[in-house]
Amino acid sequence: MASEEITPIGQALRPGDTGEGVRDLHRRLETAGHPVATDEATAGHYGDDTADRVALFQAERGLHEDGIVDEHTLSSLIEAGLRLGDRHLYLHAPMLRGDDVADLQLRLGSLGFDAGRIDGIFGPDSSTALRDFQRNSGLVLDGIAGAATVRALRHLGGRSTGTTPVAQVRELDRLRRSRPDLDERRIALGHFGSCGALAAALSRGLRVRGANVVALDHPDDTTQASTANRFEAEVYLGLRIENLPAPEVAYFGTEGFHSEGGLHLAQRCASALERVLADGMAGTGVAVRGMRLPILRRTRMPAVLCTLAPPSSVVPATAQLAERLAAAVADWVADPTSSKEA
């Protein structure tokens, strides 16, 4: 099967839409295991059942669950339709993406070949791990996951979610060996929408503690991720304000893999937010979630996205939030493999 190019859509699909784009959406949802009610599928109508199925898919994929098919949800639907063996996988520009790539990465990592994070993006780490596997297995050393390589992987039973992938083990090791202070540590601080004042205050708090901070405010999260990667940031911290009943903090997590550094930083940030915003949260805690949002998936360092809510509580607490989050980052740097507060 040839690689399917993923192209952006000009306009999101949402409830009330009709036409061929909706019919294509229904086909992709069915392939992903979320078939739509017959009447909506027959009519090519984006109704309540379609929105519910989209939201279920988004929840399953670690995306925002709004029931609307934007570019990121469409890309995830396309990737969900790809199975290991459907196409040849190799290092390509642009990089190949899909569930087949994630499956390959998981199998290689479970066998001890470091394919990097299991993010479904076939990059240089995946290519190196694939070649190492081929070399060790007596296969043709071409860096292409074709039929023979896939058969060998399946024969060895390399897909074991009970085994910690080598990339996760190595991330823990790097974190344990990192310096325990913020002096000249490279931090990418991104914000989306209406939290510029909080981002500025947090940036000052981190710089006072010695960090080298790059501030990112581009509205596109993939652009922020690319900038953070070029900056060679050691951590990414994202901020946004949403009209939700309580805050939540997300880190990169997918089937069989999560970022250890991201998880522990997310837990520390959640504790910081809860200390400041508890009175406005109606008794609910701050959720910590492993997600596959583009900003978390495409950054190469531990990354978290703090969604602050409700707005009525966030805005008056800007100074306290900035101080608490700066302290949370400093505590994490001092002990990045623990979620305990200093």
C-alpha positions as YAML, in Angstrom:
chain: A
units: angstrom
residues:
- id: 1
  name: MET
  ca: [0.00, 0.00, 0.00]
- id: 2
  name: ALA
  ca: [1.40, 3.39, -0.94]
- id: 3
  name: SER
  ca: [2.00, 6.05, 1.68]
- id: 4
  name: GLU
  ca: [-1.05, 8.27, 2.09]
- id: 5
  name: GLU
  ca: [-0.08, 11.91, 2.19]
- id: 6
  name: ILE
  ca: [-1.71, 13.82, 5.01]
- id: 7
  name: THR
  ca: [-2.81, 17.24, 3.87]
- id: 8
  name: PRO
  ca: [-4.47, 19.95, 5.91]
- id: 9
  name: ILE
  ca: [-8.16, 20.63, 5.47]
- id: 10
  name: GLY
  ca: [-9.27, 24.13, 4.71]
- id: 11
  name: GLN
  ca: [-12.18, 24.04, 7.12]
- id: 12
  name: ALA
  ca: [-13.03, 21.86, 10.09]
- id: 13
  name: LEU
  ca: [-15.90, 19.39, 9.87]
- id: 14
  name: ARG
  ca: [-18.53, 19.88, 12.55]
- id: 15
  name: PRO
  ca: [-22.14, 19.01, 13.44]
- id: 16
  name: GLY
  ca: [-24.56, 20.06, 10.71]
- id: 17
  name: ASP
  ca: [-22.13, 19.48, 7.84]
- id: 18
  name: THR
  ca: [-23.04, 17.21, 4.93]
- id: 19
  name: GLY
  ca: [-21.42, 15.91, 1.77]
- id: 20
  name: GLU
  ca: [-18.53, 13.78, 0.58]
- id: 21
  name: GLY
  ca: [-16.16, 15.05, 3.25]
- id: 22
  name: VAL
  ca: [-18.52, 13.75, 5.93]
- id: 23
  name: ARG
  ca: [-18.88, 10.41, 4.11]
- id: 24
  name: ASP
  ca: [-15.10, 10.10, 4.05]
- id: 25
  name: LEU
  ca: [-15.07, 10.89, 7.78]
- id: 26
  name: HIS
  ca: [-17.62, 8.11, 8.41]
- id: 27
  name: ARG
  ca: [-15.45, 5.61, 6.51]
- id: 28
  name: ARG
  ca: [-12.39, 6.56, 8.52]
- id: 29
  name: LEU
  ca: [-14.27, 6.37, 11.82]
- id: 30
  name: GLU
  ca: [-15.48, 2.87, 10.94]
- id: 31
  name: THR
  ca: [-11.93, 1.79, 10.11]
- id: 32
  name: ALA
  ca: [-10.81, 3.19, 13.48]
- id: 33
  name: GLY
  ca: [-13.46, 1.13, 15.28]
- id: 34
  name: HIS
  ca: [-16.08, 3.85, 15.77]
- id: 35
  name: PRO
  ca: [-18.87, 3.19, 13.23]
- id: 36
  name: VAL
  ca: [-21.56, 5.84, 12.88]
- id: 37
  name: ALA
  ca: [-25.33, 5.22, 13.03]
- id: 38
  name: THR
  ca: [-26.73, 4.00, 9.71]
- id: 39
  name: ASP
  ca: [-29.06, 6.95, 9.08]
- id: 40
  name: GLU
  ca: [-26.26, 9.52, 9.40]
- id: 41
  name: ALA
  ca: [-23.84, 7.40, 7.37]
- id: 42
  name: THR
  ca: [-26.36, 6.89, 4.56]
- id: 43
  name: ALA
  ca: [-27.19, 10.58, 4.37]
- id: 44
  name: GLY
  ca: [-23.60, 11.78, 4.74]
- id: 45
  name: HIS
  ca: [-24.78, 13.90, 7.65]
- id: 46
  name: TYR
  ca: [-22.64, 15.08, 10.58]
- id: 47
  name: GLY
  ca: [-25.18, 14.59, 13.35]
- id: 48
  name: ASP
  ca: [-25.09, 13.88, 17.05]
- id: 49
  name: ASP
  ca: [-23.90, 10.30, 16.64]
- id: 50
  name: THR
  ca: [-21.04, 11.38, 14.38]
- id: 51
  name: ALA
  ca: [-20.00, 14.01, 16.93]
- id: 52
  name: ASP
  ca: [-20.14, 11.41, 19.71]
- id: 53
  name: ARG
  ca: [-18.00, 8.98, 17.68]
- id: 54
  name: VAL
  ca: [-15.49, 11.69, 16.89]
- id: 55
  name: ALA
  ca: [-15.24, 12.61, 20.57]
- id: 56
  name: LEU
  ca: [-14.72, 8.95, 21.51]
- id: 57
  name: PHE
  ca: [-11.96, 8.68, 18.91]
- id: 58
  name: GLN
  ca: [-10.36, 11.89, 20.19]
- id: 59
  name: ALA
  ca: [-10.42, 10.58, 23.76]
- id: 60
  name: GLU
  ca: [-8.87, 7.30, 22.62]
- id: 61
  name: ARG
  ca: [-6.10, 9.15, 20.76]
- id: 62
  name: GLY
  ca: [-5.28, 11.66, 23.49]
- id: 63
  name: LEU
  ca: [-6.73, 14.65, 21.63]
- id: 64
  name: HIS
  ca: [-9.06, 17.39, 22.81]
- id: 65
  name: GLU
  ca: [-12.55, 15.90, 22.96]
- id: 66
  name: ASP
  ca: [-14.69, 18.52, 21.23]
- id: 67
  name: GLY
  ca: [-16.38, 16.37, 18.57]
- id: 68
  name: ILE
  ca: [-15.03, 18.60, 15.79]
- id: 69
  name: VAL
  ca: [-12.70, 17.31, 13.07]
- id: 70
  name: ASP
  ca: [-9.87, 19.80, 12.73]
- id: 71
  name: GLU
  ca: [-6.56, 19.19, 10.97]
- id: 72
  name: HIS
  ca: [-5.09, 17.28, 13.92]
- id: 73
  name: THR
  ca: [-8.08, 14.96, 14.31]
- id: 74
  name: LEU
  ca: [-8.15, 14.27, 10.57]
- id: 75
  name: SER
  ca: [-4.44, 13.45, 10.60]
- id: 76
  name: SER
  ca: [-4.99, 11.06, 13.51]
- id: 77
  name: LEU
  ca: [-7.87, 9.37, 11.67]
- id: 78
  name: ILE
  ca: [-5.68, 8.84, 8.62]
- id: 79
  name: GLU
  ca: [-2.83, 7.51, 10.76]
- id: 80
  name: ALA
  ca: [-5.22, 5.17, 12.60]
- id: 81
  name: GLY
  ca: [-6.02, 3.43, 9.32]
- id: 82
  name: LEU
  ca: [-2.42, 2.31, 8.75]
- id: 83
  name: ARG
  ca: [-1.30, -1.14, 9.97]
- id: 84
  name: LEU
  ca: [2.24, -2.47, 10.13]
- id: 85
  name: GLY
  ca: [2.90, -4.15, 6.78]
- id: 86
  name: ASP
  ca: [0.50, -1.96, 4.79]
- id: 87
  name: ARG
  ca: [3.42, -0.03, 3.30]
- id: 88
  name: HIS
  ca: [7.20, 0.13, 3.38]
- id: 89
  name: LEU
  ca: [8.52, 2.26, 6.23]
- id: 90
  name: TYR
  ca: [11.80, 4.13, 5.86]
- id: 91
  name: LEU
  ca: [13.40, 7.51, 6.52]
- id: 92
  name: HIS
  ca: [11.65, 9.94, 4.22]
- id: 93
  name: ALA
  ca: [11.11, 13.68, 3.88]
- id: 94
  name: PRO
  ca: [8.56, 14.56, 5.13]
- id: 95
  name: MET
  ca: [8.76, 11.87, 7.79]
- id: 96
  name: LEU
  ca: [6.24, 9.04, 7.55]
- id: 97
  name: ARG
  ca: [3.61, 9.04, 10.29]
- id: 98
  name: GLY
  ca: [1.00, 6.53, 11.34]
- id: 99
  name: ASP
  ca: [-0.07, 3.74, 13.64]
- id: 100
  name: ASP
  ca: [2.12, 1.38, 11.62]
- id: 101
  name: VAL
  ca: [5.16, 3.47, 12.58]
- id: 102
  name: ALA
  ca: [4.13, 3.45, 16.25]
- id: 103
  name: ASP
  ca: [3.73, -0.34, 16.11]
- id: 104
  name: LEU
  ca: [7.19, -0.69, 14.58]
- id: 105
  name: GLN
  ca: [8.71, 1.59, 17.24]
- id: 106
  name: LEU
  ca: [7.01, -0.35, 20.03]
- id: 107
  name: ARG
  ca: [8.20, -3.70, 18.69]
- id: 108
  name: LEU
  ca: [11.78, -2.46, 18.22]
- id: 109
  name: GLY
  ca: [11.87, -0.79, 21.63]
- id: 110
  name: SER
  ca: [10.49, -3.86, 23.38]
- id: 111
  name: LEU
  ca: [13.30, -5.91, 21.84]
- id: 112
  name: GLY
  ca: [15.94, -3.47, 23.11]
- id: 113
  name: PHE
  ca: [16.48, -1.42, 19.94]
- id: 114
  name: ASP
  ca: [16.14, 2.27, 20.74]
- id: 115
  name: ALA
  ca: [13.70, 3.69, 18.19]
- id: 116
  name: GLY
  ca: [13.17, 6.79, 20.31]
- id: 117
  name: ARG
  ca: [9.81, 7.85, 21.64]
- id: 118
  name: ILE
  ca: [6.85, 5.83, 20.42]
- id: 119
  name: ASP
  ca: [5.28, 8.80, 18.67]
- id: 120
  name: GLY
  ca: [4.33, 7.29, 15.31]
- id: 121
  name: ILE
  ca: [6.86, 9.47, 13.46]
- id: 122
  name: PHE
  ca: [9.59, 7.63, 11.53]
- id: 123
  name: GLY
  ca: [12.67, 9.72, 12.23]
- id: 124
  name: PRO
  ca: [16.43, 9.12, 12.45]
- id: 125
  name: ASP
  ca: [16.17, 7.16, 15.73]
- id: 126
  name: SER
  ca: [13.64, 4.78, 14.19]
- id: 127
  name: SER
  ca: [15.84, 4.33, 11.13]
- id: 128
  name: THR
  ca: [18.93, 3.55, 13.23]
- id: 129
  name: ALA
  ca: [17.03, 1.08, 15.41]
- id: 130
  name: LEU
  ca: [15.57, -0.63, 12.34]
- id: 131
  name: ARG
  ca: [19.02, -1.05, 10.80]
- id: 132
  name: ASP
  ca: [20.39, -2.42, 14.08]
- id: 133
  name: PHE
  ca: [17.56, -4.94, 14.19]
- id: 134
  name: GLN
  ca: [18.18, -5.98, 10.58]
- id: 135
  name: ARG
  ca: [21.90, -6.37, 11.26]
- id: 136
  name: ASN
  ca: [21.29, -8.51, 14.34]
- id: 137
  name: SER
  ca: [18.66, -10.61, 12.56]
- id: 138
  name: GLY
  ca: [20.68, -11.37, 9.43]
- id: 139
  name: LEU
  ca: [18.28, -9.42, 7.21]
- id: 140
  name: VAL
  ca: [19.11, -7.21, 4.26]
- id: 141
  name: LEU
  ca: [20.51, -4.02, 5.79]
- id: 142
  name: ASP
  ca: [18.47, -1.45, 3.86]
- id: 143
  name: GLY
  ca: [16.70, 0.53, 6.58]
- id: 144
  name: ILE
  ca: [13.33, -0.37, 5.07]
- id: 145
  name: ALA
  ca: [10.62, -2.13, 7.06]
- id: 146
  name: GLY
  ca: [9.32, -4.33, 4.28]
- id: 147
  name: ALA
  ca: [7.67, -7.74, 4.31]
- id: 148
  name: ALA
  ca: [10.73, -9.72, 5.47]
- id: 149
  name: THR
  ca: [11.54, -7.33, 8.31]
- id: 150
  name: VAL
  ca: [7.93, -7.22, 9.50]
- id: 151
  name: ARG
  ca: [7.76, -11.03, 9.46]
- id: 152
  name: ALA
  ca: [10.92, -11.23, 11.56]
- id: 153
  name: LEU
  ca: [9.56, -8.72, 14.08]
- id: 154
  name: ARG
  ca: [6.29, -10.62, 14.41]
- id: 155
  name: HIS
  ca: [8.12, -13.93, 14.74]
- id: 156
  name: LEU
  ca: [10.13, -12.54, 17.66]
- id: 157
  name: GLY
  ca: [6.98, -11.27, 19.34]
- id: 158
  name: GLY
  ca: [8.36, -7.79, 19.76]
- id: 159
  name: ARG
  ca: [5.09, -6.08, 20.64]
- id: 160
  name: SER
  ca: [4.88, -6.41, 24.41]
- id: 161
  name: THR
  ca: [3.22, -3.58, 26.30]
- id: 162
  name: GLY
  ca: [4.42, -5.22, 29.52]
- id: 163
  name: THR
  ca: [8.03, -4.41, 28.63]
- id: 164
  name: THR
  ca: [9.35, -0.89, 29.15]
- id: 165
  name: PRO
  ca: [10.73, 0.38, 25.82]
- id: 166
  name: VAL
  ca: [14.43, 1.15, 25.86]
- id: 167
  name: ALA
  ca: [13.75, 4.83, 25.01]
- id: 168
  name: GLN
  ca: [11.79, 5.21, 28.24]
- id: 169
  name: VAL
  ca: [14.59, 3.60, 30.25]
- id: 170
  name: ARG
  ca: [17.18, 5.87, 28.65]
- id: 171
  name: GLU
  ca: [15.09, 8.96, 29.30]
- id: 172
  name: LEU
  ca: [15.03, 8.07, 32.99]
- id: 173
  name: ASP
  ca: [18.79, 7.57, 32.96]
- id: 174
  name: ARG
  ca: [19.36, 10.96, 31.29]
- id: 175
  name: LEU
  ca: [17.12, 12.65, 33.83]
- id: 176
  name: ARG
  ca: [18.95, 11.06, 36.75]
- id: 177
  name: ARG
  ca: [22.29, 12.29, 35.38]
- id: 178
  name: SER
  ca: [21.13, 15.84, 34.66]
- id: 179
  name: ARG
  ca: [22.23, 18.85, 36.71]
- id: 180
  name: PRO
  ca: [19.95, 19.61, 39.70]
- id: 181
  name: ASP
  ca: [19.78, 23.38, 39.16]
- id: 182
  name: LEU
  ca: [18.23, 25.81, 36.67]
- id: 183
  name: ASP
  ca: [21.43, 27.70, 35.90]
- id: 184
  name: GLU
  ca: [21.51, 28.15, 32.09]
- id: 185
  name: ARG
  ca: [19.03, 25.30, 31.60]
- id: 186
  name: ARG
  ca: [17.22, 25.82, 28.30]
- id: 187
  name: ILE
  ca: [13.46, 26.13, 28.75]
- id: 188
  name: ALA
  ca: [10.89, 26.71, 26.01]
- id: 189
  name: LEU
  ca: [7.87, 28.52, 27.44]
- id: 190
  name: GLY
  ca: [4.90, 28.60, 25.09]
- id: 191
  name: HIS
  ca: [1.47, 30.10, 25.44]
- id: 192
  name: PHE
  ca: [-1.70, 30.06, 23.39]
- id: 193
  name: GLY
  ca: [-4.35, 32.74, 23.38]
- id: 194
  name: SER
  ca: [-5.02, 35.01, 26.31]
- id: 195
  name: CYS
  ca: [-2.34, 34.10, 28.85]
- id: 196
  name: GLY
  ca: [0.48, 36.39, 27.72]
- id: 197
  name: ALA
  ca: [0.67, 38.13, 31.11]
- id: 198
  name: LEU
  ca: [1.07, 34.81, 32.93]
- id: 199
  name: ALA
  ca: [3.69, 33.63, 30.43]
- id: 200
  name: ALA
  ca: [5.66, 36.87, 30.87]
- id: 201
  name: ALA
  ca: [5.55, 36.61, 34.67]
- id: 202
  name: LEU
  ca: [6.56, 32.95, 34.60]
- id: 203
  name: SER
  ca: [9.39, 33.70, 32.18]
- id: 204
  name: ARG
  ca: [10.72, 36.33, 34.61]
- id: 205
  name: GLY
  ca: [10.46, 33.88, 37.50]
- id: 206
  name: LEU
  ca: [12.43, 31.23, 35.63]
- id: 207
  name: ARG
  ca: [15.10, 33.70, 34.48]
- id: 208
  name: VAL
  ca: [15.55, 34.97, 38.04]
- id: 209
  name: ARG
  ca: [16.32, 31.36, 38.94]
- id: 210
  name: GLY
  ca: [19.01, 31.26, 36.23]
- id: 211
  name: ALA
  ca: [17.17, 29.58, 33.35]
- id: 212
  name: ASN
  ca: [17.72, 30.42, 29.69]
- id: 213
  name: VAL
  ca: [14.13, 30.91, 28.51]
- id: 214
  name: VAL
  ca: [12.79, 31.24, 24.98]
- id: 215
  name: ALA
  ca: [9.23, 32.59, 24.85]
- id: 216
  name: LEU
  ca: [6.95, 31.13, 22.17]
- id: 217
  name: ASP
  ca: [3.62, 32.67, 21.22]
- id: 218
  name: HIS
  ca: [2.90, 31.35, 17.72]
- id: 219
  name: PRO
  ca: [-0.73, 30.16, 17.55]
- id: 220
  name: ASP
  ca: [0.26, 26.95, 15.75]
- id: 221
  name: ASP
  ca: [1.52, 24.27, 18.13]
- id: 222
  name: THR
  ca: [3.58, 22.49, 15.48]
- id: 223
  name: THR
  ca: [5.47, 25.74, 14.87]
- id: 224
  name: GLN
  ca: [6.10, 26.08, 18.60]
- id: 225
  name: ALA
  ca: [7.36, 22.49, 18.71]
- id: 226
  name: SER
  ca: [9.76, 23.10, 15.81]
- id: 227
  name: THR
  ca: [11.12, 26.25, 17.46]
- id: 228
  name: ALA
  ca: [11.59, 24.47, 20.79]
- id: 229
  name: ASN
  ca: [13.47, 21.67, 19.02]
- id: 230
  name: ARG
  ca: [15.75, 24.11, 17.19]
- id: 231
  name: PHE
  ca: [16.43, 25.90, 20.50]
- id: 232
  name: GLU
  ca: [17.44, 22.47, 21.86]
- id: 233
  name: ALA
  ca: [15.26, 23.09, 24.89]
- id: 234
  name: GLU
  ca: [15.62, 20.72, 27.81]
- id: 235
  name: VAL
  ca: [11.96, 21.13, 28.73]
- id: 236
  name: TYR
  ca: [8.85, 22.64, 27.16]
- id: 237
  name: LEU
  ca: [6.10, 24.20, 29.29]
- id: 238
  name: GLY
  ca: [2.92, 25.32, 27.53]
- id: 239
  name: LEU
  ca: [0.10, 27.47, 28.90]
- id: 240
  name: ARG
  ca: [-3.44, 28.14, 27.76]
- id: 241
  name: ILE
  ca: [-6.68, 29.30, 29.38]
- id: 242
  name: GLU
  ca: [-9.95, 27.50, 28.67]
- id: 243
  name: ASN
  ca: [-13.52, 27.88, 29.89]
- id: 244
  name: LEU
  ca: [-13.50, 24.61, 31.83]
- id: 245
  name: PRO
  ca: [-14.53, 23.84, 35.42]
- id: 246
  name: ALA
  ca: [-11.00, 22.84, 36.48]
- id: 247
  name: PRO
  ca: [-7.43, 22.90, 35.17]
- id: 248
  name: GLU
  ca: [-5.66, 19.92, 33.63]
- id: 249
  name: VAL
  ca: [-2.05, 19.17, 32.78]
- id: 250
  name: ALA
  ca: [-1.05, 16.97, 29.86]
- id: 251
  name: TYR
  ca: [2.19, 15.14, 29.07]
- id: 252
  name: PHE
  ca: [3.10, 12.87, 26.15]
- id: 253
  name: GLY
  ca: [1.69, 9.40, 26.55]
- id: 254
  name: THR
  ca: [0.55, 6.71, 24.14]
- id: 255
  name: GLU
  ca: [0.06, 2.94, 24.06]
- id: 256
  name: GLY
  ca: [3.11, 1.27, 25.58]
- id: 257
  name: PHE
  ca: [5.06, 4.48, 26.20]
- id: 258
  name: HIS
  ca: [5.02, 7.73, 28.12]
- id: 259
  name: SER
  ca: [7.56, 10.46, 28.77]
- id: 260
  name: GLU
  ca: [8.92, 9.89, 32.27]
- id: 261
  name: GLY
  ca: [10.13, 13.46, 32.59]
- id: 262
  name: GLY
  ca: [6.86, 14.81, 31.22]
- id: 263
  name: LEU
  ca: [4.80, 12.74, 33.65]
- id: 264
  name: HIS
  ca: [6.69, 13.90, 36.75]
- id: 265
  name: LEU
  ca: [6.75, 17.53, 35.65]
- id: 266
  name: ALA
  ca: [3.02, 17.38, 34.90]
- id: 267
  name: GLN
  ca: [2.32, 16.06, 38.39]
- id: 268
  name: ARG
  ca: [4.35, 18.84, 39.98]
- id: 269
  name: CYS
  ca: [2.61, 21.49, 37.85]
- id: 270
  name: ALA
  ca: [-0.79, 20.02, 38.77]
- id: 271
  name: SER
  ca: [0.06, 20.35, 42.47]
- id: 272
  name: ALA
  ca: [1.12, 23.96, 41.90]
- id: 273
  name: LEU
  ca: [-2.12, 24.81, 40.08]
- id: 274
  name: GLU
  ca: [-4.26, 23.13, 42.71]
- id: 275
  name: ARG
  ca: [-2.65, 25.16, 45.50]
- id: 276
  name: VAL
  ca: [-3.58, 28.41, 43.79]
- id: 277
  name: LEU
  ca: [-6.89, 27.59, 42.09]
- id: 278
  name: ALA
  ca: [-8.50, 25.14, 44.53]
- id: 279
  name: ASP
  ca: [-11.21, 27.60, 45.65]
- id: 280
  name: GLY
  ca: [-12.58, 27.97, 42.11]
- id: 281
  name: MET
  ca: [-12.54, 24.29, 41.17]
- id: 282
  name: ALA
  ca: [-15.81, 23.17, 42.78]
- id: 283
  name: GLY
  ca: [-14.08, 20.38, 44.68]
- id: 284
  name: THR
  ca: [-12.49, 18.71, 41.66]
- id: 285
  name: GLY
  ca: [-8.77, 18.05, 41.41]
- id: 286
  name: VAL
  ca: [-6.36, 18.93, 38.62]
- id: 287
  name: ALA
  ca: [-6.36, 16.10, 36.09]
- id: 288
  name: VAL
  ca: [-3.01, 14.81, 34.82]
- id: 289
  name: ARG
  ca: [-3.38, 13.10, 31.45]
- id: 290
  name: GLY
  ca: [-1.11, 11.33, 29.00]
- id: 291
  name: MET
  ca: [-2.04, 12.76, 25.60]
- id: 292
  name: ARG
  ca: [-0.85, 12.85, 21.99]
- id: 293
  name: LEU
  ca: [-1.42, 16.51, 21.28]
- id: 294
  name: PRO
  ca: [0.88, 17.79, 18.50]
- id: 295
  name: ILE
  ca: [2.83, 20.06, 20.87]
- id: 296
  name: LEU
  ca: [3.60, 17.06, 23.10]
- id: 297
  name: ARG
  ca: [4.17, 14.60, 20.29]
- id: 298
  name: ARG
  ca: [6.50, 16.72, 18.17]
- id: 299
  name: THR
  ca: [8.73, 18.20, 20.86]
- id: 300
  name: ARG
  ca: [11.87, 16.15, 21.51]
- id: 301
  name: MET
  ca: [12.21, 17.06, 25.20]
- id: 302
  name: PRO
  ca: [10.00, 16.44, 28.24]
- id: 303
  name: ALA
  ca: [6.94, 18.60, 27.62]
- id: 304
  name: VAL
  ca: [3.75, 19.52, 29.43]
- id: 305
  name: LEU
  ca: [0.73, 21.62, 28.51]
- id: 306
  name: CYS
  ca: [-1.07, 23.34, 31.39]
- id: 307
  name: THR
  ca: [-4.70, 24.15, 30.63]
- id: 308
  name: LEU
  ca: [-5.74, 26.76, 33.19]
- id: 309
  name: ALA
  ca: [-9.35, 27.11, 34.28]
- id: 310
  name: PRO
  ca: [-11.76, 28.60, 35.07]
- id: 311
  name: PRO
  ca: [-10.75, 32.00, 33.61]
- id: 312
  name: SER
  ca: [-12.46, 33.89, 36.44]
- id: 313
  name: SER
  ca: [-10.01, 32.30, 38.89]
- id: 314
  name: VAL
  ca: [-6.92, 32.35, 36.67]
- id: 315
  name: VAL
  ca: [-6.67, 36.03, 35.76]
- id: 316
  name: PRO
  ca: [-6.63, 37.46, 39.32]
- id: 317
  name: ALA
  ca: [-4.07, 34.85, 40.38]
- id: 318
  name: THR
  ca: [-1.48, 35.55, 37.68]
- id: 319
  name: ALA
  ca: [1.36, 36.43, 40.06]
- id: 320
  name: GLN
  ca: [0.76, 33.46, 42.36]
- id: 321
  name: LEU
  ca: [0.44, 31.03, 39.45]
- id: 322
  name: ALA
  ca: [3.69, 32.26, 37.91]
- id: 323
  name: GLU
  ca: [5.57, 31.85, 41.19]
- id: 324
  name: ARG
  ca: [4.13, 28.40, 41.91]
- id: 325
  name: LEU
  ca: [4.83, 27.11, 38.40]
- id: 326
  name: ALA
  ca: [8.39, 28.49, 38.42]
- id: 327
  name: ALA
  ca: [8.96, 26.72, 41.75]
- id: 328
  name: ALA
  ca: [7.46, 23.51, 40.33]
- id: 329
  name: VAL
  ca: [9.89, 23.59, 37.40]
- id: 330
  name: ALA
  ca: [12.83, 24.25, 39.74]
- id: 331
  name: ASP
  ca: [11.76, 21.38, 42.00]
- id: 332
  name: TRP
  ca: [11.42, 19.07, 38.99]
- id: 333
  name: VAL
  ca: [14.90, 20.00, 37.72]
- id: 334
  name: ALA
  ca: [16.30, 19.21, 41.18]
- id: 335
  name: ASP
  ca: [14.63, 15.76, 41.17]
- id: 336
  name: PRO
  ca: [13.17, 15.02, 37.70]
- id: 337
  name: THR
  ca: [12.27, 11.38, 38.33]
- id: 338
  name: SER
  ca: [10.07, 12.10, 41.33]
- id: 339
  name: SER
  ca: [6.69, 13.79, 41.68]
- id: 340
  name: LYS
  ca: [7.22, 14.71, 45.33]
- id: 341
  name: GLU
  ca: [7.14, 18.39, 46.15]
- id: 342
  name: ALA
  ca: [10.28, 19.88, 47.59]
...
